[in-house]
Amino acid sequence: MTTVLVAYAGKNGGTREIAEVVSEELRALGHAVDTRDAADVADVAAYPAVVVGSALYYSRWRRSAVRLLEHNVAALRERQVWLFHSGPCGPGAALVHVSLPASVALLAASIDAERTTTFGGRLDPALVRGVLPRLMARGSRAGDFRDWERIRTWARDVGHRVSSHVSL
Ligand SMILES: Cc1cc2nc3c(=O)[nH]c(=O)nc-3n(C[C@H](O)[C@H](O)[C@H](O)COP(=O)(O)O)c2cc1C
């Protein structure tokens, strides 16, 4: 049994819920999983496999997720690492692939992480704070664009790869 770390960083709970669903699928495949806010992860020593997910805000990753990668580059290079980000909202959001922000792309390359996956996000005007963000959250971009079946399929794929790596 492998313990997988699923670390998430967001503002309004949407990314945490994705991390929880990813964790659920990994557990269903027999892995032990620690699901943690990236801000609470000091090091990754205990985990042979790591998933890090961030919400996208203004085309950037959340600081705590970037910090987790920055502070653990050497250890992560020795581990299986998957990255995802969640953000696109509005019609067609589920099909949008967003490239990693440049600084995160550099870290991903140093770590030799798997290709990053983009999941749609959730924009709920009731949860968003600030005048400008609230304006953004209105109209056709408002709503929940997280495709749970895609998220679950991706998580199962991660789980299978963790299993096959461990049994090598
Ligand atoms: C102020 C603001 C800026 C955002 N910027 C981006 C962005 O640059 N790219 C993107 O794909 N989504 C963007 N989003 C959408 C969020 O990433 C999406 O709502 C996500 O699900 C939020 O996750 P959270 O609930 O974990 O904070 C933005 C949302 C807000 C409110």
The ligand as a Tripos MOL2 file, in Angstrom:
@<TRIPOS>MOLECULE
LIG
   31    33     1     0     0
SMALL
NO_CHARGES

@<TRIPOS>ATOM
      1 C1        -10.6080   37.0400   -9.1790 C.3       1 LIG1
      2 C2        -10.5810   35.7510   -9.9430 C.ar      1 LIG1
      3 C3         -9.5670   35.5170  -10.8580 C.ar      1 LIG1
      4 C4         -9.5380   34.3030  -11.5790 C.ar      1 LIG1
      5 N1         -8.5530   34.0880  -12.5030 N.ar      1 LIG1
      6 C5         -8.5700   32.9440  -13.2450 C.ar      1 LIG1
      7 C6         -7.5870   32.7190  -14.2420 C.ar      1 LIG1
      8 O1         -6.6720   33.5010  -14.4650 O.2       1 LIG1
      9 N2         -7.6740   31.5800  -14.9910 N.ar      1 LIG1
     10 C7         -8.6640   30.6490  -14.7810 C.ar      1 LIG1
     11 O2         -8.7310   29.6460  -15.4900 O.2       1 LIG1
     12 N3         -9.5980   30.8320  -13.8030 N.ar      1 LIG1
     13 C8         -9.5790   31.9420  -13.0470 C.ar      1 LIG1
     14 N4        -10.5070   32.1410  -12.0670 N.ar      1 LIG1
     15 C9        -11.4720   31.0730  -11.7580 C.3       1 LIG1
     16 C10       -11.0520   30.2660  -10.5200 C.3       1 LIG1
     17 O3         -9.8260   29.6270  -10.7560 O.3       1 LIG1
     18 C11       -12.1410   29.2360  -10.2110 C.3       1 LIG1
     19 O4        -13.2360   29.9340   -9.6860 O.3       1 LIG1
     20 C12       -11.6660   28.1620   -9.2500 C.3       1 LIG1
     21 O5        -12.5940   27.1020   -9.2390 O.3       1 LIG1
     22 C13       -11.4710   28.7150   -7.8470 C.3       1 LIG1
     23 O6        -11.0410   27.6900   -6.9910 O.3       1 LIG1
     24 P1        -11.2250   27.7870   -5.4190 P.3       1 LIG1
     25 O7        -12.7130   27.7000   -5.1430 O.co2     1 LIG1
     26 O8        -10.4910   26.5960   -4.8840 O.co2     1 LIG1
     27 O9        -10.6340   29.0680   -4.9720 O.co2     1 LIG1
     28 C14       -10.5460   33.3260  -11.3410 C.ar      1 LIG1
     29 C15       -11.5510   33.5830  -10.3990 C.ar      1 LIG1
     30 C16       -11.5820   34.7860   -9.7110 C.ar      1 LIG1
     31 C17       -12.6910   35.0250   -8.7170 C.3       1 LIG1
@<TRIPOS>BOND
     1     1     2 1
     2     2     3 ar
     3     2    30 ar
     4     3     4 ar
     5     4     5 ar
     6     4    28 ar
     7     5     6 ar
     8     6     7 ar
     9     6    13 1
    10     7     8 2
    11     7     9 ar
    12     9    10 ar
    13    10    11 2
    14    10    12 ar
    15    12    13 ar
    16    13    14 ar
    17    14    15 1
    18    14    28 ar
    19    15    16 1
    20    16    17 1
    21    16    18 1
    22    18    19 1
    23    18    20 1
    24    20    21 1
    25    20    22 1
    26    22    23 1
    27    23    24 1
    28    24    25 2
    29    24    26 1
    30    24    27 1
    31    28    29 ar
    32    29    30 ar
    33    30    31 1
@<TRIPOS>SUBSTRUCTURE
     1 LIG1         1 GROUP 0 **** ****
